[in-house]
Amino acid sequence: MRADNDTAPSQEADALAEMLEATPAISPEPIDNEPSAPQQAEVASEVTVTVGGEGNTTFAARLQNFHYYSTDHVEPVAISSKGVAACADERFVPPTTGLRDAAAKLAELGIVVLLAPAGSGRRTTALRLLCDTRGPSDLYDLEAAWQRPNVKCLQNLPDGGFLLDLSEPADKPAKRGFGTELLQWAAQRKQQGSRIVIITTHNTWSGPWADEARDAVVELGSPDAKTLVERELAVRGVAEGSKILDNPIYKPIWDSAPRAEDACRLAKMIASSATADPRHIIDQYQGWKSFFDTFPQKLHARIVLWSGALCNGGRRESVLRMSDALIGELGDDRTPREILGGDISSKRFASAFIKENGDRVELDPGKQGLSSSVLRHFWQEFPTQHKRFVGWATSQAAELPADDAALVVDALVDLGIHYRAGEVFKQLRDTLAPKRRALAVRALSTAALDERFGSYMRSRLYTWLYGSPTQDVIDLVAEVCGGSFGAKMPGPALARLRLAGERSVFASEAVSTAWVCLATAHPQLVRAAIESWLADGRYPRAGLVAFMALAATSAGSALLLGEDGHELRSDETHAMVVTSLRRALAEPDAMPIADSIIRTWAAQAEQRTLPGDVLIDLLGAVFTGDRYQDLKRFLPEERLPDPGTFWHAVLSRAFYPLANEASVHDTLVRAG
C-alpha cells in the first residue's frame, strides 16, 4: 500500500479566499432547441489548505463541487466585505427616488428590477437593499454567460442574496415567458430566504418578456451628488470637506445633478489635489470642456488629434501614419501634388493642439486625462462611427512599433471599459490577437479584472469558446486564463481553461503554458481540479489536456509527482498517472507527447532523480494488456532489452510480473 500524501500548501491567501467562497453553480436543463448543458463534475476528496497570513493562522477548507459548463449558465461569485463597503451607513447616500418602492417590491416579490443608467449608483443601492434584507453575508454576483436569458440557468443556486447585472444585451433576446418565469422563480426562492436584485437599463429591459415582469420594476434616481462627494472625502481623510464643497464655484456641478460615478470621480480629484485651484479641478472633472471650445473644425486636423489621443506620448511617425491611414480609409481625394504641397507635419500637429518633444508627441501634459477626454468626446459626438473607429485603431495597433501599439491598445481598453463597449474587445480578439497575441492577452486580462466591466468580459471568455471556436481563439482565452486573470481570480480562470482544454488540440503550446502558469500560481487548486475531472469521467479530455500540459514540463511534473517523485507512492497519484498515460497513448495527437513524457521520466529514473522502482511499477501498469505495440517504441530494435536495465524491468512488470526471464522471451516472440 502506498503511503498517503500530504497536500501541497497554497502559497497565496487570495487563492484560499476564492476557494473558501466558491459555491456550486449548476448548468440548466436544456430548453426547447437550446444547446443542452453538460453534467457537473465534483471533487470527492478533502484537501487541507495552509496559508501563512497575519499571525501565521492556518485554515482548513473542503474543496468540492467543481461545477463547470460548456453552454449557457449563470455563475455565482461571492461578494466580499470590501464589495459592500459603500453600503455602510457612514458612506451610503440613498437615491433621490425609488429606494422605498424598491424595498417594498423586494420584500413582497423576492425580486426587484432597478432601471437606471450605468454609473448612477444602482449597484450600491442594490447591495444596500440586499444587506438590509439578508445582512452582508451570503451575497453573490450572478455572472451570466448565456446567449439568451433563461430562467433555468438560475436553478440550484445556493440560498442567498443575488445581484444580476443585465445592462448588456445578450446575443439573442429572451423568449416570451422569461419575465413570467423569472417572477415565479423569485417567489419560490423567496420561501427559502433568497432575494434577487436585477440592475439594467431601459434599452436592455424591453420587449414582451420585460412587460411580463413590470410589477417588479422600479426606476431609480441618482443620490445627491454633493452629499456623496462630502462622504467620500471623509472616507479619504479630507478635513473640512463640507467647507470645500460650499465654494460657489462648485454650484453649477451640483445644479447639473451628476451621476454617482461622476460624483465619486470628483471626490477622488479633490482628495488628490485638495490645495489646487478649484477651477483646474472643475475643468479636469468636466473633461477639459474648455479645450473643446477650440476643437478643430477641419477633418484632417481632427484625425491627427484622435490619432494623437490614441497614441499619446508615442512616436510622431506613428501618429502621422495612423492619421494618414484613416484619411485614406475615408477616401482622400487629394492628388499627390496637393498632398506634398500641404501642411508639413509640425503644422499638422499644431493645428491639432499636439505638442512635439523630439521624436515624441503628446497632448497638453498639464491637462491630466486630456487624451481620454478627446476619445470620449469622439464616442459621444459620432456614435455611428464607432465600428469604423475601433477597426481602424485596432488595425493600426497590429502594425505600429510595439510600445506605440501598447499605448493605442491601452487607450482602446479604457474607452471600451468606460462605455461598456463589447465591440472594442471583439475587435481586439479578431484583428489584434492574430498578429500581437501578447498585447491582446494583456488587454483582455485588464478588462476581465476590471471592477465595472469584468463580469461582462469574463462572460465573453466563456461564450467565445461555445460551438466550434478556432484554435486561435482557444489559445487566446487560454493565455488570458494563465496570466494575471488566473493569478488573481483562479476559480473563474480554471473554469474557462477547462473549457478551452476540451476544445483544444493536445499540442497547443498556448494551452499547455497556461496550465503550467495557473498551476504554478495555485498548485493545490489545479491539482484538485485535474484529479476531479479524471476520476469523475465526465470531463476526460479536459483533465487529460491539463495533465499532459503539466507532465510535459519539469515544473508541472513536480506538481503532479512531487519533489523527487514522492507523490508516485500514493494510490491516488499512481491511478491518475496510469489512467492519463493509457488514455493519451490511445489518442493519435496525444501519443507523441505521451512518448516524450515517458522518455523524460525514464531518463530521470535512470539518473535517480525519480524513484526507479515506483516508476517501473507505474509504467508496467501503463503498458500492460494490449499495449505492447506502444511499449515497443521504447525498446531496442530487433532484440530484447538487456536484463537489469530499466526497460527490461518495465517489460517484465507489464507482461510477466511473476514469470522468469526465459518465459518472458518466449511470450514476447509470440506477441510479435
C-alpha positions in Angstrom: 0.0 0.0 0.0 1.4 3.4 -0.9 1.7 6.0 1.8 -0.8 8.8 1.9 0.4 12.0 0.6 0.3 15.4 2.2 -1.3 18.0 0.0 1.0 20.8 -1.1 0.2 24.1 0.7 -1.3 27.0 -1.1 1.0 30.0 -1.4 -1.5 32.8 -1.6 -4.2 33.9 0.8 -6.2 35.3 -2.2 -6.4 31.8 -3.7 -7.7 30.4 -0.4 -10.3 33.2 -0.1 -11.6 32.3 -3.6 -11.7 28.6 -2.7 -13.5 29.2 0.6 -16.0 31.5 -1.1 -16.5 29.2 -4.2 -20.1 27.9 -4.4 -21.7 25.4 -6.7 -23.4 26.7 -9.8 -25.3 24.0 -11.8 -26.0 24.2 -15.5 -29.6 24.4 -16.7 -31.7 21.7 -18.2 -32.0 22.0 -22.0 -34.9 24.1 -23.1 -36.6 23.7 -26.5 -33.9 23.9 -29.1 -31.3 25.5 -26.8 -28.0 23.5 -26.6 -28.0 21.0 -23.8 -25.9 21.7 -20.7 -23.2 19.3 -19.6 -23.3 17.4 -16.4 -21.3 18.6 -13.5 -18.1 17.2 -12.0 -17.3 17.2 -8.3 -14.2 16.9 -6.2 -14.7 14.0 -3.9 -11.6 14.3 -1.7 -10.8 16.5 1.2 -8.0 19.0 0.8 -6.3 20.9 3.6 -5.2 24.4 2.6 -2.5 26.1 4.7 -1.9 29.8 4.2 0.6 32.0 6.0 -1.2 35.2 6.9 -1.3 37.5 9.9 -0.4 35.6 13.0 0.5 32.6 10.7 -3.1 31.4 11.0 -3.8 28.0 9.4 -7.1 27.4 7.7 -8.6 24.1 6.5 -11.2 24.0 3.8 -13.1 21.3 2.0 -12.7 21.8 -1.8 -15.6 20.3 -3.6 -18.1 20.7 -6.3 -16.0 21.9 -9.3 -19.0 22.9 -11.4 -18.1 24.0 -14.9 -20.0 24.4 -18.1 -19.9 24.2 -21.9 -23.0 26.1 -22.7 -25.3 28.8 -21.2 -25.1 29.2 -17.5 -25.0 31.7 -14.6 -22.0 31.6 -12.3 -22.4 32.8 -8.7 -19.4 34.8 -7.3 -19.3 35.6 -3.6 -19.3 39.3 -2.8 -16.6 40.1 -0.2 -17.0 42.5 2.7 -15.0 45.0 0.7 -17.6 44.8 -2.0 -20.3 46.1 0.3 -18.2 48.8 2.0 -20.0 51.6 0.1 -23.3 50.4 1.7 -22.2 51.3 5.2 -24.3 54.0 6.9 -21.4 56.5 7.0 -21.0 56.2 3.2 -24.3 55.3 1.7 -26.4 58.1 0.2 -29.8 56.9 -0.9 -31.1 57.6 -4.4 -33.3 60.6 -4.8 -36.2 58.4 -6.0 -37.1 54.7 -5.9 -35.5 53.3 -2.8 -38.7 52.9 -0.7 -40.6 51.4 -3.6 -37.7 49.0 -4.4 -37.5 47.8 -0.8 -41.3 47.1 -0.8 -41.2 45.1 -4.0 -38.2 43.1 -2.9 -40.0 42.3 0.4 -43.2 41.3 -1.4 -42.0 39.6 -4.6 -38.5 38.5 -3.6 -37.2 40.4 -6.7 -36.9 43.9 -7.8 -35.6 45.2 -11.2 -33.8 48.6 -10.9 -33.9 50.6 -14.1 -31.1 53.2 -14.2 -28.2 54.1 -16.4 -24.7 52.7 -15.7 -22.8 54.9 -13.2 -25.9 56.1 -11.4 -25.1 54.3 -8.1 -27.6 51.5 -8.8 -25.2 48.7 -7.8 -24.6 50.3 -4.4 -28.3 50.7 -3.9 -28.9 47.1 -5.0 -26.3 45.8 -2.5 -27.8 48.0 0.3 -31.3 46.5 -0.4 -29.8 43.0 -0.1 -27.9 43.9 3.0 -31.0 45.4 4.6 -32.9 42.2 3.7 -30.4 39.5 4.4 -27.4 41.1 6.0 -24.0 41.4 4.4 -23.2 37.7 4.3 -24.2 35.1 1.6 -24.3 37.8 -1.2 -23.5 36.8 -4.7 -22.9 38.5 -8.0 -24.5 36.3 -10.7 -22.3 36.4 -13.8 -24.4 35.4 -16.8 -22.6 33.6 -19.6 -25.6 33.0 -21.9 -26.5 33.6 -25.5 -30.1 34.1 -24.5 -31.5 34.9 -21.0 -33.0 31.7 -19.5 -34.5 31.2 -16.0 -33.4 27.6 -15.9 -29.8 29.0 -15.7 -30.8 30.2 -12.2 -31.8 26.7 -10.9 -29.9 25.2 -7.9 -28.2 28.4 -6.8 -27.2 28.4 -3.1 -29.5 30.3 -0.8 -28.6 33.9 -0.5 -28.9 37.4 -1.9 -28.2 37.8 -5.6 -27.3 40.7 -7.8 -27.7 40.2 -11.5 -26.4 42.9 -13.9 -28.3 42.7 -17.2 -27.1 46.0 -18.6 -25.5 44.4 -21.7 -27.9 42.8 -24.2 -27.4 39.1 -24.8 -26.6 37.8 -28.3 -30.3 36.8 -28.5 -33.3 38.4 -26.8 -35.2 36.5 -24.2 -38.1 34.5 -25.3 -41.7 35.4 -24.4 -42.4 34.0 -21.0 -39.0 34.8 -19.5 -40.4 37.6 -17.4 -43.2 35.4 -16.0 -40.8 32.6 -15.2 -38.4 35.0 -13.5 -41.2 36.2 -11.1 -42.2 32.6 -10.4 -38.6 31.6 -9.7 -38.1 34.6 -7.4 -41.4 33.7 -5.5 -40.2 30.1 -5.0 -36.7 31.2 -3.8 -38.2 33.8 -1.5 -39.7 30.9 0.5 -36.1 29.7 1.1 -35.0 33.2 2.2 -33.3 34.2 -1.1 -33.7 37.6 -2.8 -32.6 38.9 -6.2 -32.0 42.4 -7.4 -31.5 43.0 -11.1 -29.9 46.1 -12.4 -30.4 47.1 -16.0 -31.2 49.9 -18.5 -34.3 50.9 -20.4 -32.7 49.9 -23.7 -31.9 46.3 -22.5 -35.0 45.7 -20.4 -37.5 46.0 -23.2 -39.8 43.7 -25.2 -42.8 41.4 -24.4 -40.8 39.4 -21.9 -39.9 42.6 -20.0 -43.6 43.7 -19.8 -44.4 40.4 -18.1 -42.2 41.4 -15.1 -43.3 45.1 -15.0 -44.7 44.6 -11.4 -41.1 44.2 -10.2 -39.6 47.2 -12.0 -38.6 50.4 -10.2 -37.0 53.4 -11.9 -34.1 54.6 -9.7 -32.6 58.1 -9.4 -29.0 59.0 -8.5 -28.0 60.0 -5.0 -27.5 63.7 -4.1 -24.1 64.4 -5.6 -22.9 67.0 -3.1 -23.7 64.7 -0.1 -22.0 61.8 -1.8 -18.8 63.8 -2.5 -18.7 65.0 1.1 -18.9 61.5 2.4 -16.3 60.1 0.0 -14.0 62.9 1.0 -14.4 62.0 4.7 -13.6 58.3 3.8 -10.4 59.6 2.1 -9.5 61.6 5.2 -10.1 65.1 3.7 -10.8 67.6 6.5 -13.4 70.3 6.1 -14.9 68.6 3.0 -18.1 70.5 3.5 -16.3 73.8 3.5 -14.5 73.0 0.3 -17.8 72.0 -1.4 -19.6 75.1 -0.3 -17.4 77.1 -2.6 -19.8 78.8 -5.1 -17.6 77.7 -7.9 -18.9 74.1 -7.5 -22.6 75.2 -7.6 -23.0 74.6 -11.4 -21.9 71.0 -10.8 -24.5 70.4 -8.1 -27.1 72.0 -10.2 -26.4 69.6 -13.1 -27.2 66.6 -10.8 -24.2 64.5 -11.8 -24.3 60.7 -11.7 -22.9 58.9 -8.6 -19.9 57.6 -10.6 -19.1 61.2 -11.6 -19.5 62.4 -8.0 -17.1 59.8 -6.8 -14.6 60.8 -9.5 -14.9 64.4 -8.4 -14.2 63.4 -4.8 -11.1 61.5 -5.9 -9.8 64.5 -7.8 -10.4 66.9 -4.9 -8.8 64.4 -2.4 -5.7 64.0 -4.6 -5.2 67.8 -5.1 -7.1 69.5 -2.3 -4.9 72.6 -2.4 -5.1 73.0 -6.1 -7.1 75.8 -7.8 -10.8 74.6 -7.8 -11.1 75.9 -11.4 -8.4 73.4 -12.5 -10.2 70.6 -10.7 -13.5 71.5 -12.3 -12.0 71.8 -15.7 -10.5 68.3 -15.3 -13.7 66.9 -13.9 -15.7 68.3 -16.9 -13.3 66.5 -19.3 -11.4 69.7 -20.1 -14.5 71.3 -21.6 -12.7 74.5 -22.2 -10.4 72.6 -24.6 -13.3 71.7 -26.9 -14.3 75.3 -27.2 -11.5 75.5 -29.8 -12.0 71.9 -31.2 -10.5 71.7 -34.7 -13.0 72.3 -37.5 -11.1 70.7 -40.3 -11.3 66.9 -40.8 -7.6 66.4 -41.2 -6.8 68.2 -38.0 -9.4 66.2 -36.1 -7.9 62.9 -37.4 -4.5 64.0 -36.2 -5.9 64.8 -32.8 -7.7 61.5 -32.5 -4.6 59.7 -33.6 -2.5 61.6 -31.0 -5.1 60.9 -28.3 -4.8 57.1 -29.0 -1.1 57.2 -29.2 -0.4 59.9 -26.6 3.3 60.0 -25.8 4.2 57.9 -28.8 6.3 58.5 -31.8 5.4 61.3 -34.2 5.9 58.9 -37.1 3.3 56.5 -35.6 0.7 59.3 -35.1 1.2 60.5 -38.7 1.0 57.0 -40.0 -2.3 56.5 -38.1 -3.8 59.7 -39.3 -2.8 59.1 -42.9 -4.3 55.6 -42.8 -7.7 56.9 -41.6 -7.7 59.7 -44.1 -7.1 57.0 -46.8 -9.9 54.9 -45.5 -12.3 57.8 -45.6 -11.3 58.5 -49.3 -8.6 61.1 -49.7 -9.4 62.9 -52.9 -6.2 64.9 -52.9 -3.7 64.4 -55.6 0.0 63.6 -54.7 0.9 67.1 -55.7 -1.7 68.6 -53.3 -0.5 66.2 -50.5 3.1 67.2 -50.9 2.1 70.8 -51.2 0.0 70.7 -48.0 0.9 71.4 -44.4 4.1 69.9 -43.0 3.9 67.7 -40.0 4.7 70.4 -37.4 1.8 72.4 -38.6 -0.5 69.4 -38.7 0.4 68.8 -35.0 0.0 72.4 -34.1 -3.5 72.5 -35.7 -4.5 69.5 -33.6 -3.0 71.1 -30.4 -0.4 68.4 -30.1 3.0 69.2 -28.7 6.2 67.8 -30.1 9.1 66.6 -27.9 11.9 65.3 -30.0 10.5 62.2 -31.9 7.6 62.0 -29.5 4.2 63.9 -29.4 1.6 64.3 -26.7 -1.4 66.4 -25.9 -1.1 69.1 -23.3 0.7 67.3 -20.3 -0.7 69.9 -17.9 -4.2 68.6 -18.6 -4.3 65.2 -16.9 -6.6 62.8 -18.7 -7.0 65.0 -21.8 -6.3 62.2 -24.2 -9.1 60.1 -22.6 -11.4 63.1 -22.8 -10.7 63.6 -26.5 -11.6 59.9 -27.2 -14.7 60.1 -25.1 -15.7 63.3 -26.9 -15.5 61.4 -30.2 -17.5 58.4 -28.8 -20.3 60.8 -27.7 -20.3 63.0 -30.8 -20.1 60.3 -33.5 -22.0 57.2 -32.4 -22.5 56.0 -35.9 -18.7 55.8 -36.5 -17.7 53.6 -33.5 -17.2 50.5 -35.6 -15.0 52.2 -38.2 -13.0 54.0 -35.5 -12.3 50.8 -33.5 -11.5 48.8 -36.6 -9.0 51.5 -37.8 -7.4 51.9 -34.3 -7.0 48.1 -33.8 -5.6 47.5 -37.3 -3.0 50.2 -36.6 -2.1 48.7 -33.3 -1.3 45.5 -35.1 1.3 47.3 -37.2 2.9 50.0 -35.1 6.1 49.6 -33.1 5.3 47.6 -30.0 5.5 50.4 -27.5 3.3 52.7 -29.5 0.9 49.8 -30.2 0.6 49.3 -26.4 -0.4 52.9 -26.0 -3.2 52.6 -28.6 -4.5 49.3 -27.1 -4.5 50.8 -23.5 -6.5 53.8 -24.8 -9.0 51.5 -26.5 -9.4 49.3 -23.4 -10.0 52.4 -21.3 -12.6 53.6 -23.8 -14.3 50.2 -24.1 -14.5 49.8 -20.3 -15.8 53.3 -19.8 -18.6 52.8 -22.3 -19.0 49.1 -21.7 -18.4 48.7 -25.4 -18.1 45.0 -26.3 -17.2 45.7 -29.9 -13.8 47.0 -28.8 -12.8 43.7 -27.3 -14.2 41.7 -30.1 -12.0 43.7 -32.5 -9.0 43.1 -30.2 -9.8 39.4 -30.5 -10.3 39.3 -34.2 -7.8 41.9 -35.5 -5.1 42.4 -33.0 -4.7 38.9 -31.5 -3.6 37.1 -34.7 -0.7 39.5 -35.1 0.1 40.5 -31.5 -1.5 38.0 -29.1 0.5 39.0 -26.1 -0.8 42.6 -26.4 -4.4 41.3 -26.9 -4.0 39.0 -23.8 -2.9 42.0 -21.7 -5.9 44.0 -22.9 -8.5 41.2 -22.3 -6.9 40.5 -18.9 -7.3 44.1 -17.9 -10.9 44.1 -18.9 -11.6 40.7 -17.2 -10.3 42.1 -13.9 -12.0 45.5 -14.1 -14.4 46.2 -11.3 -17.0 47.7 -13.6 -16.7 45.7 -16.7 -15.1 42.4 -15.6 -18.3 40.4 -15.3 -19.1 41.1 -19.0 -15.6 40.3 -20.2 -15.4 37.1 -18.2 -18.7 36.1 -19.7 -17.3 36.7 -23.2 -14.3 34.5 -22.4 -16.8 31.7 -21.9 -19.1 32.3 -24.8 -16.2 32.7 -27.2 -15.5 29.0 -26.6 -19.0 27.8 -27.4 -19.6 25.8 -30.5 -16.5 25.2 -32.6 -14.1 28.0 -31.9 -10.8 28.3 -33.9 -7.6 27.2 -32.2 -6.5 30.9 -32.3 -9.5 31.9 -30.1 -8.9 28.9 -27.8 -5.2 29.8 -27.4 -6.1 33.5 -26.7 -8.6 32.6 -24.0 -6.1 30.1 -22.5 -3.4 32.7 -22.3 -5.7 35.1 -20.6 -6.6 32.4 -18.0 -2.9 31.7 -17.5 -1.9 35.3 -16.9 -2.9 38.0 -14.4 -6.6 37.0 -14.6 -5.7 33.4 -13.4 -3.3 34.7 -10.8 -6.0 37.0 -9.2 -9.1 35.0 -9.9 -8.1 31.4 -10.2 -11.5 29.9 -9.8 -13.1 31.6 -12.8 -9.9 31.2 -14.8 -9.8 27.5 -14.1 -13.4 27.1 -15.3 -12.6 28.8 -18.6 -9.3 27.0 -19.1 -11.2 23.7 -18.6 -13.5 24.5 -21.4 -10.6 25.7 -23.6 -8.9 22.3 -22.9 -12.0 20.5 -24.1 -11.9 22.3 -27.4 -8.1 22.4 -27.9 -5.8 20.1 -29.7 -3.2 18.4 -27.4 -0.2 20.0 -29.0 -1.3 23.6 -28.3 1.7 25.4 -26.7 -0.6 28.3 -25.5 -2.9 26.0 -23.7 -0.1 24.0 -22.2 1.7 27.1 -21.0 -1.5 28.5 -19.5 -1.9 25.3 -17.4 1.7 25.5 -16.2 1.3 29.2 -15.2 -2.0 28.6 -13.4 -0.6 25.6 -11.6 2.5 27.5 -10.6 0.3 30.2 -9.0 -2.3 27.9 -7.5 -0.9 24.4 -7.4 -3.3 22.8 -4.9 -6.5 24.2 -6.7 -5.3 23.0 -10.1 -4.3 19.5 -8.9 -7.6 19.1 -7.1 -9.5 20.0 -10.3 -7.5 17.7 -12.6 -7.9 14.8 -10.2 -11.7 15.5 -10.1 -12.1 15.7 -13.9 -10.0 12.5 -14.5 -11.7 10.5 -11.7 -15.2 11.6 -12.5 -15.0 10.7 -16.1 -17.4 13.4 -17.4 -14.6 15.8 -18.5 -11.9 13.3 -19.5 -10.4 15.4 -22.3 -10.2 18.5 -20.2 -8.4 16.5 -17.5 -6.1 14.8 -19.9 -5.1 18.0 -21.7 -4.3 19.6 -18.3 -2.4 16.5 -17.1 -0.3 16.3 -20.3 0.5 20.0 -20.2 1.8 19.7 -16.7 3.6 16.4 -17.1 5.5 17.6 -20.2 7.3 20.3 -18.1 9.7 20.0 -15.2 7.6 22.4 -13.0 4.4 20.6 -13.9 5.9 17.2 -13.2 7.0 18.4 -9.8 3.4 19.4 -9.1 2.0 16.1 -10.2 4.6 13.8 -8.9 6.0 15.8 -6.0 9.6 16.7 -5.5 11.8 13.7 -6.3 8.6 11.8 -7.3 7.4 11.0 -3.7 3.8 11.5 -4.7 4.1 8.5 -7.0 3.9 6.3 -3.9 0.3 7.4 -3.3 -2.5 5.3 -4.7 -4.3 8.4 -6.0 -1.4 9.8 -8.0 -0.5 6.3 -9.3 -4.0 5.8 -10.6 -4.2 9.3 -12.1 -0.9 8.9 -14.0 -1.6 5.4 -15.2 -5.1 6.3 -16.4 -3.9 9.5 -18.1 -1.0 7.9 -19.9 -3.1 5.0 -21.1 -5.7 7.4 -22.5 -3.0 9.5 -24.1 -1.4 6.5 -25.8 -4.8 5.8 -27.4 -5.1 9.3 -28.8 -3.1 9.8 -32.1 -2.5 13.5 -31.5 -1.6 12.9 -27.8 0.7 9.9 -28.4 3.9 11.9 -29.3 3.5 14.0 -26.2 2.9 10.9 -24.0 6.0 9.2 -25.5 8.1 12.3 -24.7 6.8 12.4 -21.1 7.6 8.7 -20.6 11.1 9.0 -22.0 11.8 12.0 -19.8 10.7 10.2 -16.7 12.6 7.1 -17.6 15.8 9.1 -18.0 15.2 10.7 -14.6 14.7 7.3 -13.0 18.0 6.1 -14.5 19.6 9.2 -13.1 17.8 8.5 -9.8 16.0 11.8 -9.7 12.8 9.8 -9.7 12.2 6.6 -7.7 13.0 3.8 -10.3 11.2 1.0 -8.5 8.0 3.0 -8.3 8.2 4.3 -11.9 8.8 0.7 -13.2 5.7 -0.4 -11.4 3.8 2.6 -12.8 4.9 2.1 -16.4 4.3 -1.6 -16.1 0.6 -0.8 -15.4 0.6 1.7 -18.3 1.8 -0.9 -20.9 0.1 -4.0 -19.6 -2.5 -5.8 -21.6 -2.9 -4.7 -25.2 -0.2 -2.0 -25.1 2.8 -4.0 -26.3 3.0 -2.1 -29.6 3.2 1.1 -27.6 6.0 -0.3 -25.4 8.0 -1.4 -28.5 8.7 2.2 -29.3 10.9 2.4 -26.2 12.8 -0.9 -26.7 15.9 -1.6 -28.8 15.2 -2.7 -32.3 15.3 -6.4 -33.2 16.2 -7.5 -29.6 15.0 -7.5 -26.0 16.5 -5.0 -23.6 19.4 -6.3 -21.6 18.5 -7.9 -18.2 19.0 -5.5 -15.3 18.1 -2.4 -17.4 15.2 -0.1 -16.7 13.2 -1.0 -19.8 13.7 -4.8 -19.2 12.2 -4.3 -15.8 9.3 -2.4 -17.2 8.7 -5.1 -19.8 8.8 -7.8 -17.2 6.4 -5.9 -14.9 4.0 -5.2 -17.8 3.6 -8.7 -19.2 5.2 -11.3 -16.8 5.4 -9.9 -13.4 5.6 -13.4 -11.8 7.4 -15.3 -14.6 11.1 -15.9 -15.2 13.1 -14.2 -18.0 13.0 -17.2 -20.3 9.3 -17.3 -20.4 9.2 -13.6 -20.9 11.3 -14.0 -24.1 9.1 -16.8 -25.4 5.9 -14.8 -24.8 7.3 -11.7 -26.5 8.3 -13.7 -29.5 4.7 -14.9 -29.7 3.4 -11.4 -29.2 5.4 -10.2 -32.3 
